[in-house]
Amino acid sequence: MAEDSDLERTEAATGRKVEQAREQGNVPHSRELSTFAILMTGVVTIALMGSYFYQGLHDMMLNVFTFGRAEAMDTHLMGLTLFTAARDMLITFAPFGLAMLVVTIAANMLISGWNFSTQALEFNLDRINPLQGIGRLFSVQSGIELFKAVLKSAVIGGVSGWMLWRLTGDLLSLASQPLDAAMAHTGWIAMQIFLAAAGAFALIAVIDVPFQLWHYYYKLRMTKQEVIDENKQTQGDPQIKGRIRRMQREMARRRMMAEVPKAEVVVTNPIHYAVALKYDNKRMNAPQVVAKGSQLVAARIKEIAREHGVPVVEAPPLARALHSHVEIGDTIPGTLFTAVAQVLAYVYQLKQSGMTPAMPSDWLVPTELDPEGQAA
């Protein structure tokens, strides 16, 4: 079952999955990079501050092992001496400890970035479950770690042995040198061996960092169903969202249709478009579009208009221009004032005289506002 599950996890982790993993304290890290950074920082710190450390250690030992009969016989003074020595030791090596702390944090942040989580500190029985512990010992990850340990030992040991073989003459010459010169020479030999081993360790870290990043995101892979479920949780079910949009459109259409009986006139194409105009010269500066639609919606607008006695005027260029350039609830643009005035004048004459006046022969609609006029 586990193998089938792994085979099904073919999708890359989403941003939400990665974020949840980071919240749980699960971030990528490379032990090799951290170890290499700590070793190099330690060597550099000792090289730069070695004399300071030596002097502090010398003074501390001098103070501890230099005492008179009174200090030797008084346990209180001996305790005070030990406390002073410990304090001096802490102050002396504080820069070294601080450098180790900073580089440890920086090495981890270099891969995972800043991440603070308390969930990793929470008590979890699974972590102390002996059965799961045995399972982890014989897991693929344990095998990879064992292989890495063997590889590291072979590489670093091989490089160190090669350096010792190269420096055999220097090592043999130490016996014939004075003590001070031999100590200095020994330090120089040790430094060369360490730098060679550190170079080999750096190569291992360079290989391990991309592997750890790949392995981290590989373990976070998701199945297709998990991706679908997460999208539903974060963005909503597409079917439900589609249903909501349909309901919203239906409600908007109903509100629009409720405004048709209040309109002054409905301008039509006559088949494809219908636009209902409302105008109250006491409350409006210009006529307003209260409903519009095409095809079946246009037919319904015209039907409601006829049911409530709203005049329906065929003005194809004007209907096309209004449908294309004016949204519901907006007033008509100034470039269509003249054409709309022609329609309203026709409607007023129709209402006052009770007879059908002559329909305007030429609707004054700018060509650039008429879609068919632009096409022509």
N, C-alpha and C positions, 0 to 999 in steps of 0.2 A: 504493500500500500504506500509506503514512503517513497519507493522508487517511482510508482505511478504518479504520486503527488508532485515529485520533483520534475517529472517529464511534462506535467501539465502546466508548470509555472514557466511559461514562455514569454510573458509580457514584462517589460521593464517596469521597475517600481515608479509609481506616480509621486508627484511632489508631496501629496498628503501622506503617503506611506513612509517616505523618508522622514518627514516632519514628525510623525508619530514615533518612529524608531529613535530619533534624536531626543524626543521628550522622555523616553524610557532610558536614556543614557547609552543607547546603542549607536556608537559612532565608529568610523574606521580609525584604526591606529596601527602603527608599525613598531614593534618592540626593537627591531634592528636599528631603525632610525633613532629611537630614543636612546638606546645603548651607545650607539656611535656618537651621538651628540654629547652625552654625559662623559664618555671617555675623553673626547677631544677637549671639552671644556675643562675637565679636570687637569689634563696635561698642560693646557695653555695657562690656566690659573696658577698652577704650580711653577711653571716656567717664569711667569711674570712676577709672582709674589713669593717665590721660593725663599728668598733671603728674609722676607718679612716673617714667613712661617717659621723658618729656622731660628730666627732671633727670639720670636715669641716662645717657642718650645724650649730654647736654651734658658731663657730667663725663668720660665715656669719650673723647669727641673732644678735650676740653681736655687730657687726660693724654697722648693720642697725639700731638697736633700741637704740644705745648709741650715743647721739649727744647733742650738746650744743645749746644755743639760736641762735648763728650765723648760724649754719646749718639749724635750723628750719625756719629761716626767709629768707634764701637765696635759691631760687628755683634752681639756677645753682648747688649749692653744694648738694642739695637733689637729683638732677638728676645724678650727678656724683656718689653719694653714691649708688643709685639703680643700676647704670651700673656696679660698682665695685662688688656689691653683686651678680648680675647675672653672671658676669665673674667668680667669685669664685665658684658659684654653678655649673657652667658648667665644670670647671676644676675638682671639687671634684667628680662629678658623671660621668665624661668622661669614666673611666674604666668600670663602670657599663653599660653604653650605648654601648661601644665597645664590651664588652662580649656578650651583647644581639645581636648585629649585626653579630658577627662571628658565634655564635651558630645557628642563624636563617639561614644563608647561608649554614652552614655545614649540618644542618638537612635536607635541601632540596637536597643538593648534595649527601647525603647518599643514596637517592632513585634514583634520576634522573641523577646523575653525573653532570659534568660541562656543561652548555649549555647557550650560549648567543645569543639572538635573538631580533631584533628590530621590527619584524612583529607584535608581541603582543602589541606594543605601537602604531601601526598605527590606524588612525581613522576609525571606522567601524559603519555604521548606524544601523546594525543589533543589536549591543550591547545596543542601546538606543531605540530600537523599542518596544513600550509598549505591542503590541500583542505578540511578542516573549517573552517578560518578563513575561507576564501572563502565557504563555504556559510553561515556565520554572518553575513557581511556582507550577504548577500541574503536573509536569513530574515525572517519576519514580525516577530520581536522587534526586529530592526534597523530595520525600517520604522517600528515604533511609537516607538522611541527617536529616530529622525530627526524624526518628527512632533512629539514632545515638545520636542526641541531648538528646532525652528522656532517652535513655539508659545511657548516660554519667551522666546526672543529677541524675538518680536513683542510679547508682553505687557510684559516688563520694559523693552524699548526704547521702546515706546509710552508707558508711564507716565513714564519718565525724560524723554522728549522733551516730554511735556505739562507736566511740572514746570518744565523749562527755559524753555518758552514763557511760563508763568505768572510766572516769576521774572526775565524779561528786564529789567525796570526795575531790579531789585536788582543784576543783573550789570553793567548800564551805569553804575550809580552808583559802582561800585568804583573807577573811574578817578579820581574826584574826592575820594576819601577818603585820609587818612593811611595809611601802611603798616600800622601796628599795627591800626587799625580795619578796614582792608580785609582783613587776614588773618583777623581774628575774624569779619567778615561773610562771608567766603568759606567758612569752616568751617561757619557756620550754614546757608548755602545748600546746601553739600554734604550736610549732615546731613538737611535736608528732602528732597532728592532721593533720598538713600539710603533713608530711611524709607518714602517712597512706593514705591520699587522693591521694598523688603523686604515691604511689604504685598501687592504683586502676587505676589511669590514665595511668600508664605504661602498665598495662594489656590491656587496651583499645587500646593503641598505637601499641602493639605487634600484636593485632588482625587486626587493621586497615591497617597496612603497606602491608601485603600480599594481603588483599582485594583490596587496591588501585592499586597495580601492576596488579592483575588479571583483574580488571575492566578497566584499561587503555588499555591493550592489547585486551580485549574483544571488546571494542569500535572501535578498529582499524582493526577488522576482515574484510576480503575481500571476494567477490564472486569469483567463479571459473573463470568467464569471466574477472574480473579485474586482476587476477593473470596472465591469458593468455595475456591480453593486455599489462601489464607491462613487461612481458618477451619479447614481440615483440618490445617494445620501447627500452629496455636496451640491449637485445641481438640480435634483428633483427627477422624478420618473418622467421620461419623455412623453409617455402616454397621458399621464395626469396633466403635464404642462400643456400638451396639445388640447386636451379637453378644456382646460381653463381658458386657453386662448380662444377656443371656439365659443365658449360661453360668454367671454368678454365681447367678442365680435357680435354675437347675437344680441346681447344687451345694448351695445352701442347702436345696432341697427334698429332695435325697437325704439330707443330714444329718438333716433333720427326720424323714423316713420311717424312718431307722435307729433313732430313739428310740422309735418306736411300740411295738415288741415289749417294751420295758422299762417301758412304762406300766402303771399299776394298772387304768385303766379308760378307755374312750373314750365321751364323752358326745356324743349326736347330736341332731339336730333333729326327725325322723330323716333327712330327705333333703338339706336344704340345707347344714347345718353339721356338722362333726365336730371335737371337741377332745379330745386325749389328755392325761390327767393322770397325773403321777408323784408318789409320796409315800413317803418313808422316814422314819418317826418318830424314827429314831436320828440322822439327819443333816439333816433338814429341819424347819423350824419350821412350814411350811405346804405344802400341795400346790403343785406347779409344773406349768405348761403346757409340754409338750415338743413338741407338734405341733398344728396347727389348719389348717383349710381349708374351702372351700365347693365345692359342685358336684362336679366331677370329682376334685379333690384330696380332698374329704371322702369320696367313694366309695373312693378308693385307701387312705385311712387306715383305713376300716372293713374293707376287704379284708385289709390286712396284719394288723390286730388279730385278725380271725377265724382267719387262718392260724397265728398264734402263741398262740392261746388267750387273748387279752386280752378281758375282758368288754366288750360294747358295750351301753350303757344309753341308752334313749331318754328324755331330759329336755329337751324343746324350750326352755322359758324359760331354763334354765341354759346350754344350748349356745349360744343366741343371746347371752346376757350375757357368757359367757367369750370368745366369738369377737370381740365388739365392743370389750371393755374390757381384755383381758389379752393382752399380747404373748408370743411364744414365748420361753421362758427365764425369765419372770417368775412370781412366786408369786401366788396368787389374792388379791384384796383381802378385807379383813375382812368386808365386807358380804355376801360370798358364802360365808363359812365354813359357815353352817348348811346351805345347799343342797348344797355339796360333801360335807359330813359325811353327809347323807342318802344320796348316791350311794355313798360309801365304805362306809357301814354295809350297804347293800344288797349290795355286792360281797363284803364279808367274810362275810356270811350265806350268799351263794351258794357261796363257796369252802368254807366249813366244813361246811355241811349237805349239799352236793351236790344239793340240791333248789332249785327256783326259788322264792324268797320273794316275798311280795306287794310289788308295785311301789308306792312312795309315790304317793298320789293328788294331793297338792298340794306342788309344789316351792316352797320358801320363798325366792323370788328377788324382791328389791325391784323394784317397777314401773319405777323410773327407770333401772334397768340393763338392762331388757329392751326392745330396739328396738320390737318389736310391741306391747308394753305401753304404751310412750310414744305410739305412733301411735294406739292405741285411746283 
